Amino acid sequence: MEFITGIQKKETSEISDVLKGGFSGDIKMRGYIHTIRDMGELAFVVLRKREGLVQCVYEEGVTGFPLRELKEGMTVEVQGLLHGEERAPQGFEVRLKSIEVLTSPKEDTMLPIPISKWKMKTSLETKLNYRPISLRNIRERAIFKLQEGIGRGFRDFMFSQGFTEIRTPKLVAGNAEGGANVFKLEYFGSKAFLAQSPQFYKQTMVGVYDRVFEAAPVFRAEKHNTTRHLNEYTSLDFEMGYIDGFEDIMAMETELLRYVFHFLKEAYAKELKLLEVELPKLDSIPAVRFSEAKVLISEKYGRKIKNPYDLEPEEEVLIGKYFKEEYGSDFVFVTHYPSKKRPFYAMDDPEDHKFTLSFDLLYKGMEITTGGQRIHDYEMQVAKMMARGMNPEAFTNFLMIHKHGMPPHGGLGIGLERLTMKLLDEQNVRETTMFPRDVSRLEP
């Protein structure tokens, strides 16, 4: 009979073990052979591990393994002597005594893209076609480690503010946004959809926990093929009750972003340096009304107002430019969007019902957040539905929360991939999406 008692200490070491313990002594390590640089009597065998690269030195007559039998893509266990080396990736190198091959790629298989290069100098399409391989590139890996940091910072901050993490269904019977851009599927003889957002469930759970959040995928069946749209992306959502106004939501997001950027600086300094990311300063974020923003950029940049009910991408860019030039801010809240372009659950401005108590947050000229105050009164919600030609009976479960009492509340959703894209100054959101899904891509 054998009993499992937990994780046992292994003989092999990780990079962090070495950095804590010093650069001397005998060591065993396991990893991928990332690249081999043959210099004649010696060679550099660079291992790729979860924490980064490790430089190993192969010496003819010292290392007990034929160099010609090593190749990129092998997984190996190496043994050797630690030695401090400032020019090496981690500040140390391993002078090899022995190498054991754990696994080896097929003999006739060549890597389809040069992942050992800093920049692979290949098209985005090629990188995505070979995504399982391109993600092994050091720069590509760093992008998604940084994205991990954004998610960690988001969750940590939410917990610090008394929010409860929830898990909402992604198979739903109705459409939260009220539009037609949903993925339909057959569900045991009934009609179902992939969730466009967790909106109804977030609001429901405000009636349970007061403050809730979720980081999860959402699905939009939009036939866009742009550099900013995806059909599946990760939304960082929160919803909070007992608010005095939608300004409370904007204030919470400002504090959230400040926390996340500080967290990245402290916990992901290696990735920030590797990707040459300059974190934005975030003392405060300016806010401007939707209609005022339209006039400001029209007057300053001579752009005619074409659509009075929504912001076109070019207008978002100009608004971002304006507030960067005038106030030195990469961020700007655009508030009071027209009711015509906001969902039926958005609270109308009591001073002018043509507008809503809602906002978008633009970052470097791109919308990364949509949020605002929600209708919490039953009669008001039913009236708005009917004014839009909607049948309240189709929303019985959603209206149940209003019928049985809800506090004033509101929330938002942040597009994780877009936030990462603008942080890294990438030009296409697919660069910051691990496995993108768009109108032409369902694999890998």
N, C-alpha and C positions, 0 to 999 in steps of 0.2 A: 504494500500500500504506500502510495506517495502523496504527500501533502504540499500544496503550494502556499508559501508563506508571504509572498510579495516579491518585489524587485530585488534581485541579487546584484551585488557589485560585480562588474565585468572587468576582465584584465585589460581591455582596450580603453583608450582615453579619447575624450573629445577636446576640441580646441579650448573651450572654457576651462577644462581641467588643467591644461597646460598654462594658460594665462594666470590662473590662480596659484599654481604650484612652482613656477619658475622654469627656466630654460636649461635644465641639466638632467642627466640620467637616461636610463633606458626606457623606451616607450613602445607600445603597440597601438596602431591606429587602423581603422577600416574606412574605406571610401571608394569613390569612383576615380578612375584615372581621367582627369579633365583634359590634360595635354601632356605631351612628352617633348622636351627640347634636348635633342642629342647634340652635345658639344664635343664629341670625340671620346676621350678617356673618361669623361664624366657626363652625366645627363641630369636634367631636372625633370622629375616626375611629379606633376602637380595633382594632388588629390582634391576632389570636391566633396565637402562634407556639409551637413545641414547648417553649420555656422559660417561656412566660407571655404576658402582655399588654403591648402597646406602645401608648402614647398618641401619636396623630398629630394635628396641628392643621391644619385646612383653613381657609384665609383667602380670602374672595371677592376676586377680582382678582389674587391672588398664585399660587394653586394652579391650574395649567393643566389643569383637568378639571371638567366640570359636576357639582356636588354631587348634583343630582337623579338622575343616572345611577348613583350608587353605591347599593348595598344590601347588607344582611347576607347572608353566605354566599358573596360573591364572593371569589376569590383574586386578589391584586393584587401588583404591584411598585411600591413608592413610592420617591421620591427627595426629599430635603430636608435641612434643616440640623438638626444635633443641638443640643439646648438642655437644660441642667439644670433639672429641675422636681421638687421634693421631693414634691409632691402626686400626681405620676404614678406608675403601678404600679412602674416600675423605677427611679424617680428621675430619669428623663429623658423628653423628648418629641421628636418629629420634626416640624418645621415644614415642611409639604409644599410642594414646588415642582411636582411632577408625579406622576401616577398612571397606571399601565398595568394594564388589566384582563387577567388571565391566563385565568380561567374565570368563568362566571356561572351561578347557578342558573336554573331555568326561570322565565320571566316570571310565570306564574300560580301559582307555588309559594310558600306561606307556611311558615315554620318551625312545626312542630306544637306545640312547647313553647318557652317563653321561656328559651333557654339562656344568654342574656346576663345574666340575673338571678343574684345570688349564690345564693339558694335558689329553686329553680324553683316551689315551692309547688304541686306536682302529686303525684298519688298514685304510690306505688311501681309499681303495675301500669302506669300510663301511661309512667313512665320506662323500664320494661323493654320495653314494646311499641315504643317509639321509641329503643331503646338506641343504634343507630348515631348518633343525633342527641344524645341526652341526655348521652352520654359527652363531648361537646364542651364541656359546662359546666365552668367553672374548678374548682369544688369537686369534681365527679365525677372530673375528670382527676387532681386531687391525691390522691384516695383510692387510685387505682391506681398512682400514682408512689410513694406510701408503701408500698404492697404490693410494688412492685418492690424497694424498699429492704430490706424484710424478706427477700426471696429472695436479694438480693445479700449481705446480711449472713450469712445461713445458709450460702451457698456459701463465702464467704471464711473463715468460722470453721472449717468442715469441713476445708478445705484446710490451714489453720494447724495442725490437730490430726492431720494425717497420714492423712486419709480420702481414698479414691479415688472419684471420681464415676462412677456406672454408669448404664446405660440398660436397663431391663427391659421385656419384652414386655407389651403391654396386651391382646393376644389370647392366651388361655390355654386349656388343655384341662381344667384342674381348678380347684377352688375353695379358695383358701388359708385362708379363715376357717371353713370347715366348715358354714356356714349355707346357707339357700336363697335369700338375697337377691342373686341374680346375674342379669345380663342375658345371655340365651342367644341364640346366633346360629348360622346354618348356615355351615359352613366347608368348601366343596368336598365336600359330601356327608357331612361329619363334624359332630359337635357341638362347639361352642366357647363360650367365655364372655368377657365383658369383665372385666378383672382387678379384684378387690375391693381388692387391695393387692399390693405387690411382695414380700410376706413370704418366700415360698419362695426367690425369686431373691436377696433380700438375704442370707439365711442361706447360700445356696450360695456367694455371692461373699465372705463372711467367710472361707471355706476357701481363697480365692484371694489376697485382699488384706489380710486381717485387719480392716480398717476401711473401710466403704463408705457412700455416701449417694446419694440421688436426690431430685429435686424434680419431680413428675410427677402427672398426673391418675389418680384411682381412681374406680371406679364402684360404686354401691350401689343395687340395685333395691328400695329400701324405699318403701312407699307412704305415707310420712309427708308431711304438708303442714303443717309447723311453721315457726317463724321460725329454727330452728337446723339444719335438715336440707336437704341437697342430694343429688341423684342422681349428680352428677359434681362432684368438688372436687379441689383440689390438695393433695397430701400431701407434707410435708417429712419424709423418712424417713432414718434412719441405723441402722446395725447395726455392732457392734464386738465383736471377739474378745478373749480372754484377760482377761476381767473377773473380779474377785474376788467380785462379787455384783451384784444389780440396782441397788444404791446407786450403782455407778459410772455407770450410765445416767442416773440422776437428777442426779448431779453434773455430768455432761457437758451435760445440758440446761440446768441452772442457769447454767453458764458461757456456753453458747450464747446464751441470752436476754439475759444481761448484755451480751454483745458486740453483739448485734443492736440493742438499745436505744441503746447508745453510738454505734453506726454511724449510726443514724437521726438522732441528735442532731447528729452532725458533718456528714453528707452530705445530709440531707433537712430541714434547719432551716426552709427556706421552706415546705414542705408541712406540717410540724408546726405552724408559726405560723398558716398559712392555715386549717387544720382545727381549730385550738385544741386540740391534743392535748397532754396532760400525760403524759410518759413515766413509767412506774412505777419506784420505787426497788427495787433488787434486790440487797440485800446478802446475803440468804439466803432460802431457801424452807422453811417448816415442813412436816413430814411426819407424817401420822397414819394409823394402821391403819384399814381399811375398817370393821370392826366397832366400833371406838372412835368413829369419826366419827358413825356412826349413833346411838350412845348420847348423845354430846355434844349433838347438835342436838335429839334427842328430849327430853332433860332441860331444855335452855335455852329451847327454843321451843315445848314442849308438843306436838310432832308425833309421832303414833303411828307406830311402825315397821311398815310394811305389807309391804315386800318385803325379806326378809333376804339376798337374793342379788345385788341390784343397787341402784344409786342412781337414784332418780327425779329428773327435772329440778328439781323443787321442793326436793329434798334437796340437790342441788348448790348451788342458790342459798343455802340456809341454811348450808351448810358454808362457802361463800365469805364470807357475812355474819359468821359466828362468828370466822373467822380474821382478818378485817379488824378487827372490834371488839376481839378479844383480843390480837392480835399486830401489827396495823397492816399486814398483808400482803394484797396482791391475789391472791397465788398460794398454792396449797397442794397438796402431793402426797398423794393418798389411795392407800395401799399395801395389799398382801395381799388382793386381790379374791378372792372365792370361786371355786374351780376350776370349779364348775358353769357360771359365766358367762364363762369365759375359753377361748380356743381350745385345741385339743389339743396345740399345740406349746409352751404356757406351762409353765414349770418349777413343779412343786408345791413348797410349803414343806415341807422335810424334817421340820420339827417338828410340822406339822399338815397333812396332805394335803388337807384340805377347802379350803385356801387356796393361793394362788399367789404366787410372787415377782414380782409385777407391780404396776403403778400407773397411775393417771390423774393428769394435772396439771389442776387447775381454775384458771381465771383469771376473776376477778370472777364467780364462781359458775357457770361453764360449763366443761365438759370440752373442752380443746383438744388434749390429748395422751393417747395410750394407749401403754404400753410395758412392758418387763420382761425378765426372763431367759428364755431359750429352753432346751428340752431338747436337750442335745448328745450324749447317750448313745443308741446304737441300740436296745438292749434296752428301755431305759426309754421311748423314744418309741413303739416297737411295742406295749408293754404298755398304754400310755395309750390308744392308738388302739383296741385290742381291747376295753378296758374301756368304751369309748364306743360299741361296736358298729360300729366302722369296719373296713374291709377294707384292711390294709396294702398289699396288692398293687395297689390303686388309686393308691398314692403311691410307686411304685417310684423315680421320678426324685428325689423329695424325700428319701427314705430313703437313697439312694445316698450323700449327703454324710455321714450318720451312720455308715453301714456302713464307710466308708473314712476316718473320723477327723475330728472337729470339736473346736475348743477351746471352753471355756466362753464363751458369748456372749449378747448381748441387744441390744435396740434399741428404737426407738419411731417413731411417726408423729405429726406435728403438722399439724392442719388449718389451712392458710394463711388461708382465708377467715374461719374462726372467730376466729383470732388477730387478724386485722385488724379484725373486727367489734367485739371487746371492747376493743381498743386505742382505737378511735374512739367507743366507747360507742354504737354503733348498735344498733337493736332487732331487726334482721332481717338474716340472713346474706346475703340477696340484694343488700343495699345494698353489700356489699363483694365481690361476684362480678361479674366483667365481663359475662359472658353466662350467667346462671343456667340450670341444667337441673334441673327438679323434676317432680313428677307431672303438672303441667298445662302445662309450658312446654318446648318443643323448638325454639322460634324466638324472636327472630332469632339 
